[in-house]
Amino acid sequence: MSKQRTTQPITTGTSVIGLVYDGGVMIAADTLLSYGSMAKSFNTPRLYNIEDRILLGASGEYSDLQEIVAKVKALALQETTNSMESIYVDRKLPAKSLWNYLRAVMYQKRSKMNPYWNDVVVAGWDDQADKPFLGTVDKLGTTLQENLVATGFGGYLAMPLLREKWRNDLSEGEARALLEDAMKVLFYRDCRASARIQLAKCTSDGCIVSEPYELDHSNGWNAPSMIRAAGDLDGDGGW
Amino acid sequence: MNAVSISSGSMCGMCMMAWLVLMAHPVTASFEPYQLNGGLVSAVAGKTFAIIGTDTRMIGEGGYLLESRNHLSSRLWSVEDDTLMLEIESALRSDAAALRAVKPVPIKITGPTTMVGSSGCSTDCSQLQRVVRADLRAASYYGQVSSFDPDQVANLVSQTLYSRRVFPYYAFCVVSGLDSNGGGCGKVYVYDAIGSYEQVAVAAAGTGRELLQPILDRLFTSNGNANLVNESADAAVEYLCKAYRSVSEREIGVGDNLVLHISETDTEGKVSSRVLVVKLKDH
């Protein structure tokens, strides 16, 4: 049987969004696993805490994400146990190193025309620069380091909102509110998204990944634009 | 269409035809290994200077998604290492306004003057950078090169690009630097994605190249030596700013900031480099 190559994602997760705030980095994703247009599973976390130092999340093919996380966890473990220095110092894998490693992995897979079909978000604390780190790697190995990231549909729906409201001195509460707002918009307009989300943050003290929780969308369908088209609201009836 | 008359167990003639057409031309999903990430790099060679510049916009999949206004790491790189460009990228991310100000503040730097700019598929540009730098480091370590002169680097870039002739690095490059053998005059080279290159006075590569190159051809003058311009470094900076502003008006893949790396030889033969960050119009 000839070697098979990935040509399309089958079981997928939708957008991951993230931002850098004053003192840390925060990322969010919903927990819906889609199987084409079927909503396969409602409680599938896609954000991972690696060695309490790095956050990893991805949209796209879920099985490829599981592979990536397995590779990453093995690498992180190797860094802390097998590396020459680990006998003497308490060495942890830096987020930026992981980001670069993933770049190499994704690039190699794409060069064999058999990619991991994911847009990966890597977040952590950059000890060298003493700043939060947030970066993405896509299925071609394209790397991007930015203050605001969004994969998939998030790039179209959430990013404009994040860019409008973001400041580099956001507090943690403001950052969370902004991300939740963006996730709500994604729930309304991305048909492969759900209101059950997961938040994760990383500061110089370490990482926390929250349990999945439901966004309050109880009066969501009562928003004026959901009842009457926005074009109607100013009264001329045009659209 | 008289749908009511169709029985539940059979397909009407039209449906059968459509079904057959679909089966005859099966739709196969496929993976596209390239992506155009935007960006326009350019370089100018003068008697005592070499300038290389790039915009900092990065476009994502589909050609319309703006992923970053502060992207530099795959676009402009030094032959030595990437710390300078990463620092500038980081400074743009944290406080772009301070870096650009009303009048661009030059950042003084030391190190080799040879720089490479590449635009096209960002991941291939990043990979090209790593491969070329690794080769240069190895060659330098084993004493095969003593200085990273632009003509040596230019040849290496060409060889590296051609080595992937059957699965190209989608990276359109320019190389610029001061020639230590030529009395410190500037040398600029321009490439296509598979390594064919030539030395020129003024070069552009990337999205919007068709818009930029004619403007630069017209603004700059050269006589005698066709590979050097007559203008001074300051005039060249002025022209590049004007030209990039024009291109960014009409080319969506170009815009945001212009980063210029200028290497100059003074009258005593001393070499200095600086980087300017210029804001392009907000759009």
Interface residues (C-beta under 8 A of the other chain):
Chain A: R5 T6 T7 Q8 R103 Y107 R110 S111 M113 N114 P115 A129 D138 L140 G141 T142 T143 L144 Q145 E146 N147 G155 Y156 N168
Chain B: T28 A29 S30 F31 P33 Y34 Q35 N37 M58 G60 E61 L65 E67 S68 N70 H71 S73 S74 E89 S90 R93 S94 D95 C121 S122 T123 S126 Q127 F167
